Structure formats: structure tokens, C-alpha cells
Amino acid sequence: MKSLTPREIVAELDRYVVGQKKAKRAVAIALRNRWRRRKVDPSLRDEIAPKNIIMIGPTGVGKTEIARRLARLAGAPFVKVEASKYTEVGYVGRDVESMIRDLVEIGIKLVRDEELEKVKARAATQAEEKLLDLLAPVIASERAKSVGFLAPASGTGEGVQPAATPREDLRRELRAGRLDDRMVEMDVSEAPQIPMMQMFGPQGMEEMGINLGEMLGNLPGPFGKKTRRKKLRVPEARALLEQEEAGRMVDMERVKADGLARAEESGIVFIDEIDKVAGRQGGGQGGPDVSREGVQRDLLPIVEGSTVATKHGQVKTDHILFVAAGAFHVAKPSDLIPELQGRFPIRVELEPLRQEDFVRILREPQNSLIKQYTALLATEGIELSFADEAIDEIARIAQLVNDRTENIGARRLHTVMERLLDEVSFEASELPQGHPIRVDAAYVRQRLEDVVQDEDLSKYIL
């Protein structure tokens, strides 16, 4: 885990998320506390539980983005789930424990990718040697034919076999890319053919922690692993050989153990739409509302700390950080059952975005929409640029539409920008290379004003 200070964490989040200082401070402290916990004496370490967070704010203000960027900063497994897709036991839907299984899979993938990166250079060297072994007879045969090599006829005379191409010469040609069009024949592993089936109820076998592919893959017969001879171009063969060699060098048992530990110690679960399951039984409510409190009660042991069975082993959830989020327009955090409220001691209210925030969102983040569209059209040779007053006008229109219809926060900028650049995006491939397109305030008004003025039309288009 990177030892970033809370101030450094906030500075990193500022590169991608505009505003929301309170939320950034809360998650920065939570992440730093994880680093502090690792420095605590082992006798006390297990007693220190993470302080889970509830983010309260309308859609599109940055709740998910803050949590996702936080996980990337920490190099931690991260999974985002919607509380509304879970149902209490006995109703059709996903089991709440599946979020922990997903987190474990992501943790193992993170560790595996890191291990593969460590052996990448060695795997590439080994793959190159195997590729040279495959290429040598092909090249020798082709060159033999090019010099008119003939086999001996009726026992008289002898064919002249040209000297074999030196391996280092062949290596130089391979590295220079002059052999990329050649075809080589090699054995390729195929995944076992598993019959389609569903067992153990709606959750299926995966939810039960059973991997049928792994069970049948090592068996002989029609369900076992197979290899078949296949002709591939040199670049494809190289990639496949590198993948196989790297897979041999990585100890998957250790990877699984480390992935489990990383999910337990540094995993982050983001539970969105927590307000959709807020509400308690009573007052004769029935229908869909009957399962709301049930979902909360099923979530409670996971958040509180329990052991979940996965196909890779047992996972304790005591030290996983849970970040819940919801708009809470209708329900309130106090509508959650008291036990669940107590497991989310930190509550942060995110502020609605204003017009000046939209301007900053378009200009400042490293992944801003303007930078994205400029890079996309640059692939067609189009030089797209935006005047400052155009950015101000886009922000004004986004704020206006949010006020008139439904406030969806920064997501409104996506629909506005797509509508604004619709014509340019369609015609970009037909324009000459290096063609400049300057977007100014007049262009923005010309493309969007008619939709903005027609309030009924803007409901459907913007």
C-alpha cells in the first residue's frame, strides 16, 4: 500500500474530481488509517476496524468516481454494486455474499497481473527462443526451394542442401519485424467444453463456490483440456507463447493466497443506491417493499464482519472498507435499520454541482470530456479546439437543462457534448487531414439553443 498522506490523497483525487472537499477528506483519512493500522502492534491490529462511510448526494456529483479513484491510488481490489439488485433470501435475485466473491476475483487478478509484469521480460525471452525453434525449419525449407534444391533422383546424383540460416541472423530478422507475415504451426490449448446447465437455484454453481471448468478441465475424455495444431502468424504466435511462458513462471497458488489476503486487508466495496433499500416494514406495506428491510439485514453481517466461503477459500470481511452512497431524495439515512446505521459511522454530504463547477469539470481533470473528444477526433486528423467562452456556454446550457428537467449532475455534460459534436463526429472521416475546427460560443448556441428553448424536446434529447 502506498504511504500517501491525507493531503497527498486529496491532491490526487483533485486531478480527477472537482470540488467535494468533505468527501475527499473523509476517504483520505479512511485510506491513511489503513496504512496506520499496518504499523500498529499485531496484538491490537485485529481490533481496529475500518470506519465505513455513507456518501449522501444527488446523482452525478462524483460519489462513485471518488471511491474508484481511491481504490486505484491504494492498488486495492474494488467492486461497485447496486444495493437494489440484492434481495433477501427466498426472493429471486443475487445473494449479498456475491459482492465478496467478486472482490476476491478482482484481488486475485490484481496480484496475478503484478506477478505477470515481473516475469514479462523473462517470458518474452523464452517465447522468442521457442518461436525461433518453430521458424528455423520453415525458413530453411523456403530458402532451400528458392535456390532450386532437388531431391536425389533414382539414386543418382545428390541434392545440394544449402547451409542453415544462423540462429542469430534469424533472431535479428524476427526482432526487426521482417518475419511478421510468416506462418508457424503450433499446439494451442482449448478450453474444456462444458455443457450448459444451472444448478442449486437461481444463483447457479458459481455462487456456491464451485468452478465446473476447473473440476472437468483435468479429466480425460471429452470434458478435459485439449490441444490442437493451428497455424498462426508470427505476432499471434509470439503473444500466445509469451502468455504460456508467463503462466508457467507464476505460482498461482501463491497468487490466490495473496489475492485473498489483499481482498481481506485492503478491499473496498462501493454499495450504490443504498437509499433504494432504506425503509422498514410496517404500516401494512407489501409487494416489493417487503424485501427492503430483508436486504438490509442480509447486508448487515457482511458489513459487520463475517466469513464468506469462496471457491478460493474463506474470506473475512472484518477489515474490508464499505462505502455506501445514495441520493436520499425520498428516504433518509435514519430510515436504515439502526444496526446498519451503526456500521456506517462517517456520513458525508456531497454538494450539488453549479455552473462554475461544470466549467472546471470541462477544463481541469486529466480525463476531462474536452480532452477526450479532442483526442478522439485527432485520430481522424481533425484539430479540435474550444474557446473559453464556448466552455462557459456549454456549462450554462448543462446547468439550465438540469434545472428545467432532472438534475443528473455532471452526467448532463456527456449528453450536451455528444449533441454539440454530433455533426463533426459524423463527418470527421471525410474531412481533409489537419482540418481545424474551432468551437466558439456562437457555434454552441447554434447547435444547442433550439433544443434548450423547446422544453419538451430537451426532456428527450438532453
N, C-alpha and C positions, 0 to 999 in steps of 0.2 A: 504494500500500500504506500502510495506517495505521501510523504510527510509535508503536505501543504498546510500553511497556516490558514485560519478562517479568512483573513483579509485576502490572501492569495486565491483562495477558493472563490470568493465573491468576485475578484478581479477576472478570473477565468470565466465565470458564469456571465459576467458583463459583456464578454465578447460575443455571446450568442443570444442573450435575453435582455431586453430593455426594461429598466425600472424594476419594480417588485423587490425593493431592498430588504423588507422584513422577511420575505420568504427565503431570499438568498442567505440572509444571516442565520436563519433557523437551520437550513440544511447544511450550511458551512460548519456550524457548531456540532451538528449531529455527526458529520463526517470526521471532524477533528477528534471528537470523543472516541471514535473507533480506534484511531491511532493512539490516543492516550490510554485506552483500555489495554492495548497490547503491551504497554510499558509498565502496567500495574503488576504488583506481586501476584504470582499464579494463585495463591490462596484466596485472593479477593476478586480475581479477574472474572470468574464464572458468576459472581454475584452481581456484576454490573451489566444491566440490561439496557439496550438502546431505547432512547426516548422517541417513540413513534410520533408522526406529525400528521395533522389534518390541514390541508390547504382549502380555504374557502374562497371562492371567487367565480365569476361568470366564465363561460367558455371562451377560449381563445386568448387568455391573458398570460399564458406561459407556464401553467402548472405542470403539465407533462414534460415540457422541454426542460424545465429546471431539474426535475428528477432524472431524466435521461442523461443530461449533461453531467450531472453529479456522479452517476454510475460510471460514465466514461472517464471522468477525472480520477476516480478511485481504482479503475481497472477491475470493477466489481461486476458480478453477474447481475443482470437487471431484467425484470419481466414486468410488463404492463398488462393488467387485466381489468375487465369491467365487472363491477360487483353485480350488475343487473343480469349477467348471464349465468350466475350461480343460483341454484335453488336448494332448498332444504332437502334432506334425504327423503326419498319417497316420491319426489316430483321429478319430471323429466328435465334434465339439464346437466351441467358439469358439476363434478364433485369439487369442493373448495380445495381439497388437497392437491388437485392437478396443478395449481399455481406453483407449489413447491417442487413438483416433479419437473415442470417446465424450467424452473430456476436451476435445478440440478443439471439438466441437459445443457443449459447455457453456460453454467460454470465449467462443465467438462469440456465444452467446445472452446471456451476461452483458454483453458490450460493447454488443450491439445494444439491450438493454433500457436501458442507461445513456444511449445516444445518443437513443433514443426519448423518454426522460424529459426530455432537454434541449430537444427540439423540440416537446414536448407542447403548450405554450401557443400557439405559432405554428400548429401543425397544427389545434388547436381553432378558432382564428380563421379560418383558411382554410376549414375544413369548415363553419363557420357561414355563411360567405358563399355557398358552393355550395348549402347547404341552403335558404337564403333564395331563391336563384335557382330552386330546384325548387318551393318553396312558393308563391311570388308568383303564378304563373298559376292554381294550384289555388284559392287564397283569393279571387283576383279573380273567377274563374268562379263560385264558390259565392255570393259576395256579389251578383254580377250576377243570379243566379237568385232570390235572396232578395228583391230589390226589383222583381221582375216584369219583368226585361229581356226584350223580344221582338225578334226579328229583323224587318227591314222585310218587309211582305207585298206581293207583286205590284207592287213598285216604288213604292208609295205610302206615304208616312209614313216616319219614320226611328226606329229604336230608340234608346233613351237609354242610353248606356254610362256606368255610374257611375264616379266618379273612382277611380283605382287606389289601393290601400292604401299609404300611405307606408312606405318600407322600414324606417325606424327604429321605427315602430309595430309592424310585423311582427316586428322583432328583439326588442322588449320582450315581446311575447306568447310568442315562442319561448323566451326565457330564463325566463319565468315558468312555463313548463310547460303553458300553455293550449293548445298545439298538439300535445301528445304523442299524441293519439288520431288525428291526421291520417295519411293515407297519401300517400306520394310514390312516383313511378316513376323508377327509375334503372338504369343499366347495372351489372351485378355480374359480376366476373371469376370464372370457374370454373377449377378445377384441370384440367390435361390428363388425359384418360382413358388410363391406361397399362395395357396388358394384363398379366395376372398371369403371371409366368414366374420361373424360377430357373435361374441360370447359374453357371458357374465353381465347381461343387461346393457343399457344404453351407453355406459362408459366404455365398453369394449375391453380387450385384453391389455391394451397399453395402460389403461387406468388401474389395472390390477397389478402393474409392475412386471408384466410378462412380455418378453420380446420373442415372438414366434420365429422371427427371422434368425435370431441367434441360436434358438433351440434346434431349428432344422438345418441351419447352414452347414454344420459339421457332420451331418449324417450322410451316409452313402445313399445312392438311389436318386430318384427324380427331384427330391427336395434339397439335395446337397449342393454345395458350391460347384460350379462348373467353369471350365476354361475352354475357349475356342480359338482357333487360329484366325487371325484377322490381319488384313493389310491396312497399314496406316501411313500417312505422310510423316516425314521426319519430325516436324514440330509437335504433332499429336503424340507420336511415339515417345518423344523426349518428355513431354508433360506427364504421360502415363507412367513412364519409368521412374521419374523423379518422385511421383506420388507414392509408388510402390516402395521405393527405397527409403523414403522418409518414414513411411508407415512401419517398416521393419526396424528402424532405428529408435522409434518412440515406444517406451514401455507403457502400454495402455492401462495396465493395472495401476501403475503409479499415477497416471493421468486421471483415472477415475477417482482414486483416493484424494488427490489434490483438488479435483473439481468439487467433490463432496465437501471437503473442508472449506473451500473458498465460498461455496454457497452458504454454508453454516455461519461462517465468521464475517463475511463481507457482503452477502447478498442483499439486494434491495428489491422489494416488491411494491409496485405502484398500483394501488387499488383505485381506479377511477369510478366515477358515478356512485360513490358511496351514499349520496343523498337519495338515490333511487330505491335503496332498500331501507331507508330510515322510516320509522313508523312502527307502532306497536299494535298488537292485536287488541281488540276490544270494540265496544260500540256496535257489535253485530256485523262487523266487516267480514266479507267473504271474497270469493273469487281470487284474483291474482294477489290481493293484499294479504291473503292468509300466509303466504310464504315469506313475507318480508322479515318478520322477526326471526323466522326459522333460519334464513340466510345469515343474519347477524349472529345467531347462536352457533351456527356451524363455523363462521369465521373466527369466533372468539377463541377456541383452543389453539388455532393456528397462530393468531397474533399473540396470544398469551404465552405460548411456549409449549410445544408438544413434539412428539416424534412421528415422522411421516415415513411410511415404507415406500421406497422406490426400487426400480429394478437394479440400481447400482448399490443399494444399501440403505441403512436407516439414516434419516436426516433430522437433526434437532432444529427447531425454529426459534429457540430462545434468543439468539443474537442476530437474527435477520431484522433489518430495518424496514418497517412498513410505513409507507407514505400514502395516505388516503386523500382523495380530492373530490370535490363536488361543488356544484353551483349553489345549492341550498336556497333556491328561489322559493320553493313551497315548504319543504321540510327544514328543520333546524338541527344543528348538531345535538341539541338536547333531546331530539326525538329518537336518537340511537339508544339502545338499551344501556343502562348505567355501566354494566360490566365492560362493554366495548368502548364506551366513552373513556373509561379509566385507563384503557390501554393506549390511548392517543393523547398523552398529556400536553403536547405542544399544538396550539392552534394558531394558524397564521391566515390573516385575511389579505387576499390579493386585490389590488385596486383595479377598477375598470380602466381601459385604455382610452386616452384622449387623442385629439388630433395631433398634438405635438409629439405624442408617443409614436403614432404612425409614421411621422416624418423620420424619427430616429430609427424605427424598425426598418424602414426602407433604405436608410443610409449606412448605419453603423455596424450591424452584425457581420461577421465574416461570411455567413451564408445568406446574406440579405437577398430578397427577391430580385432587386435590380442587378446585383452581381450574377445571379443565376441566369436571368434572361439574357444579359449581355454575353455571358459565356456560351449559352446555347446557340444564339444567333451567330456568334463568332465562328462556330463550326461550319457555317454556310458562307463565311467570308463577309458577313454584314457587320459594320462598325456601328453598334447601337450606343447612343449616349442620351442622358437625361439632363435637362436644365433644372436648376434649383427650384424655379417656380413651378415646373411640371411635377416635381416630387411633392411640393406643398399642395398642389391642386389634387393629386391622387389621394393624399391623406385627407383633404377636405371632403372629397366625394365619399371615401370609405366611411368617414365619421357620419356624414349626412345619411347615408343608406342605413348604417347601424341604428341611428336614432329613429328613422322612419319605420323600419321593419323590425327585424330581430337583431339584437346585439350579439354578434358572434365574434367580437374582438378582432384580433389580427388576422383571423382566417378570411375576413372580408377582403383583405388586400389581395389574396390569391384570386378571387373571382373578379375583382376590379382590374388587376393586371392582365389576366387572361383575356378579358373583354377588350381592354385597351390595345393589346398587341395581337389580337386575332388576325387582322389583315396582314400585318408584317410577317407573322409566323407562317401564314399560308403561302405567301408569295416569295419568301426568302430564297428558296432554292432556284427561283427563276431570275433573280436579280444578279447583276454583274459582281464579280469578286471585288472586295474593298468598298462596296457601296455604303456610304454613310447615311445613317438615319438619326436625325436629331428630334427627340421628343420634347416639345415645349408645352407651356400651359394651354395655348390655343389648340394644339393637337389633342390634348387630354379632353378639353371641353367639347371639341368636335366629335370625338369618338364616344363620349360618355354622357354628355349633357341631356340628350334626348331620352335616354333610359332613366336617368336620375329624375327628370321632370315628370315622367309618367310613373306615378307612384305604384299603380297596379302592375306595370310592366317590370319595374325594378324588383318586385317581390319574387318574380320568377327567374329573372336573368341575373341580378346582383344579390 
